[in-house]
Amino acid sequence: MPADPALTTPRKRITRPDGTVAELIETRPTSAPGRGSSRTKARKRALDILFEADLRGVDAGGPLALHIAVADPPVRPFTITLVEGVIARRPEIDALIAECLATGWTMDRMPRVDRCLARIAIWEMLDGTTSSEVVLEQAVTLAQDLSTDDSATFLNGVLARAREKILAGLG
């Protein structure tokens, strides 16, 4: 059984000039926060590439090839898989996103980051190699970090509806 940190934390007692005793407790910095898993970094890079293509109004194959050629930083194999997967199934993915949007919303009305995150997440759910819970969590986390204040909630709703439709289609 691990020792109680309250008992094992180094302490130092000092007596102040007025005679009162104070106990100082040594503080230890927490470990540095993780920078994310390799797959999380690959998703972020895929988002960057798809965002660039969407912004420029071009097929994502061009920016992907450029990033692979420049290789600064090198493009992870999972990033390539994600981008190529989205390119290959884009009409199907976009149709599913459009079905899952609330009434009155269109793909063009979505923030660009959310649209690209939704494409990546839906491709991963369709591919089935990663659990849909992990995919959803990763997309929502990236939306919290990179998009608008309301994006995480919005994207969570869209992707949850998409997951239901995907599971219904596979069942």
Secondary structure, DSSP 4 states (H G I P E B T S, - for coil): -PPPHHHHS-EEEEE-TTS-EEEEE---PPPPPP---HHHHHHHHHHHHHHHHHHHTS-THHHHHHHHHH-SSPPPHHHHHHHHHHHHTHHHHHHHHHHHSPTT--GGGS-HHHHHHHHHHHHHHHH-SS-HHHHHHHHHHHHHHHS-TTHHHHHHHHHHHHHHHHHHHH-
